[in-house]
Amino acid sequence: HDISAQEFMSRELALVRVQGGKELRKRIMDIVETFHAKVVDVAPNSMIIEVTGHENTIDSLVRLLKDYDTVELVRTGRISMLRGH
């Protein structure tokens, strides 16, 4: 359905798997906190980060995480829902 003529919320969801042992986790966590993202899984040499927001916000987070060997990235694309209904 075309909801563009009505008030709606629009966001994107991304999951990012980043390689890095204990020595890199603090730096990665600082980036995660800046973007109000969260760590949803931790393994000995990697972590999975979940982030929601506008496309440019997710793009910025992904660019910063590429410095820490991003292994896998999945994105939903934009999803929307009508407001106030």
Contacts in CASP RR format, 6 or more apart in sequence:
PFRMAT RR
TARGET T0000
AUTHOR 0000-0000-0000
METHOD contacts of the structure
MODEL  1
HDISAQEFMSRELALVRVQGGKELRKRIMDIVETFHAKVVDVAPNSMIIE
VTGHENTIDSLVRLLKDYDTVELVRTGRISMLRGH
3 80 0 8 1.000
3 82 0 8 1.000
6 82 0 8 1.000
6 83 0 8 1.000
7 82 0 8 1.000
7 83 0 8 1.000
7 84 0 8 1.000
8 80 0 8 1.000
8 81 0 8 1.000
8 82 0 8 1.000
8 83 0 8 1.000
9 80 0 8 1.000
9 81 0 8 1.000
9 83 0 8 1.000
10 54 0 8 1.000
10 78 0 8 1.000
10 79 0 8 1.000
10 80 0 8 1.000
11 52 0 8 1.000
11 53 0 8 1.000
11 54 0 8 1.000
11 78 0 8 1.000
11 79 0 8 1.000
11 80 0 8 1.000
12 52 0 8 1.000
12 53 0 8 1.000
12 54 0 8 1.000
12 55 0 8 1.000
12 58 0 8 1.000
12 75 0 8 1.000
12 76 0 8 1.000
12 77 0 8 1.000
12 78 0 8 1.000
12 79 0 8 1.000
13 50 0 8 1.000
13 51 0 8 1.000
13 52 0 8 1.000
13 53 0 8 1.000
13 75 0 8 1.000
13 76 0 8 1.000
13 77 0 8 1.000
13 79 0 8 1.000
14 50 0 8 1.000
14 51 0 8 1.000
14 52 0 8 1.000
14 58 0 8 1.000
14 61 0 8 1.000
14 62 0 8 1.000
14 73 0 8 1.000
14 74 0 8 1.000
14 75 0 8 1.000
14 76 0 8 1.000
15 40 0 8 1.000
15 48 0 8 1.000
15 49 0 8 1.000
15 50 0 8 1.000
15 72 0 8 1.000
15 73 0 8 1.000
15 74 0 8 1.000
16 48 0 8 1.000
16 49 0 8 1.000
16 51 0 8 1.000
16 61 0 8 1.000
16 62 0 8 1.000
16 65 0 8 1.000
16 70 0 8 1.000
16 72 0 8 1.000
16 73 0 8 1.000
17 46 0 8 1.000
17 47 0 8 1.000
17 48 0 8 1.000
17 49 0 8 1.000
17 70 0 8 1.000
17 71 0 8 1.000
17 72 0 8 1.000
17 73 0 8 1.000
18 28 0 8 1.000
18 46 0 8 1.000
18 47 0 8 1.000
18 48 0 8 1.000
18 49 0 8 1.000
18 65 0 8 1.000
18 68 0 8 1.000
18 69 0 8 1.000
18 70 0 8 1.000
18 71 0 8 1.000
19 45 0 8 1.000
19 46 0 8 1.000
19 68 0 8 1.000
19 69 0 8 1.000
19 70 0 8 1.000
19 71 0 8 1.000
20 28 0 8 1.000
20 45 0 8 1.000
20 46 0 8 1.000
20 47 0 8 1.000
20 68 0 8 1.000
20 69 0 8 1.000
21 44 0 8 1.000
21 45 0 8 1.000
21 46 0 8 1.000
24 68 0 8 1.000
25 47 0 8 1.000
27 68 0 8 1.000
28 47 0 8 1.000
28 49 0 8 1.000
28 65 0 8 1.000
28 68 0 8 1.000
29 39 0 8 1.000
31 61 0 8 1.000
31 64 0 8 1.000
31 65 0 8 1.000
32 38 0 8 1.000
32 39 0 8 1.000
32 49 0 8 1.000
32 51 0 8 1.000
35 51 0 8 1.000
35 57 0 8 1.000
35 60 0 8 1.000
35 61 0 8 1.000
36 51 0 8 1.000
37 49 0 8 1.000
37 50 0 8 1.000
37 51 0 8 1.000
37 52 0 8 1.000
37 61 0 8 1.000
38 49 0 8 1.000
38 50 0 8 1.000
38 51 0 8 1.000
39 47 0 8 1.000
39 48 0 8 1.000
39 49 0 8 1.000
39 50 0 8 1.000
40 48 0 8 1.000
40 49 0 8 1.000
40 50 0 8 1.000
41 47 0 8 1.000
41 48 0 8 1.000
42 48 0 8 1.000
46 71 0 8 1.000
49 61 0 8 1.000
49 65 0 8 1.000
51 57 0 8 1.000
51 58 0 8 1.000
51 61 0 8 1.000
55 77 0 8 1.000
55 78 0 8 1.000
58 75 0 8 1.000
62 70 0 8 1.000
62 73 0 8 1.000
END
